[in-house]
């Protein structure tokens, strides 16, 4: 089983301030368009392969979903695909929106 780490919203804020990271959001398109973490990229089954091919496998990658559950198997999958440092955002976008409302962007 490939390894990924858990990351709190506060941990993500710190990481965003300290280094260049990649954030992917695996929620449905409508949810993503209505609000997402600043700088996040939407990722779904149709775009995952092109994302992997174009992404920096050495840069930290944070996976976000609704509540922090679906992001865990997605993070494990992306880790298996060669990303060195993969995180699942604890609490997902719902927790992020509560704790970091100034770091949310829409469509």
N, C-alpha and C positions, 0 to 999 in steps of 0.2 A: 504494500500500500504506500503510495506516495505521501509525502508529508506536506502539511500546510500548517500555518499558525493562526491562532485567533487574535483579533485586533479589536480593541475597544474604540469607540468614537473619539475619545480623548487621545488615544494612541495614534489614530489616523491624523488628527489635527497636527500633532507633533511631527509625524512623519512627513506630512505635506509641507511643513515649514522648513524641514531640514534637508530634503532631498527630492529628486525628481522621481515620481512614481507613476504607475499606470493604475487606473481605477476602471473596472468594468462593472456594469449593472445588468443583471440577468432578469430583471422584472419585465413584464410585458411592455410593449412599445408605448401604449397609452399612458401607463404609469410613469415610465421613464420621461416622456415628453411633458407631463404635468409637473414634474419635479425630480431633481437628481442632485447628487453630490457635484459640486463645481468641478469641472474637468473630466467627469465620468464619460465613458463611452458605452453605448448600448451593445450588448452581446447576446445573440440568440443562436439557435441551431444553424441558421443560414449564414451567419457571419463569423462563426467561431474559427473555421479553418483559415480564412483570409486574415483574421486577427492574429492567429498564431504565426502565420508566415511573415507578417509585417512587424510584429511586436519585438521589443528588446527583451530577450530571455533573461538578461542579467539584471534588469531593473525590477525593483519590487512591484508586485502585482497584488492589488486588493480587489476582492470579489464581493459585490454587494447584491443582496436580494431584498425581499420584503421585511423579514424578521430575523435573518441570520441562520436559517435552517437550510434552505436550498443552496446557499452559497458554499456550504461545506463540501458536498460532493462535487460541485463545479470547481472549487479550489483544488480538490484532490485530482480531478481530471486534468486541470491545467498544469499542475505540478508534474504529473506523469508525462505531459507533452514537452517538458524541458525547461519550464520556468524555474529559476533557482530559488526565488523567495516569494512565496504565495501566502496570502492572508485571506481569511474569511472575516468579514466585518460583523462583530457581535451585535445583535439587536437589529441588524439590517438598516434599510433606509428609514423605517419607522422610528427607530431609536435615534438615528442621525438627525432626523428632522426635529425631534424634540430637544436634543442637546446642542445642535449646531445650526439653528435656523438661518443664520447669516451666511452659511456656506452651502445653501441650496440654490440651485438655478432652475429655471423652467424654460421649456421649448425654445 
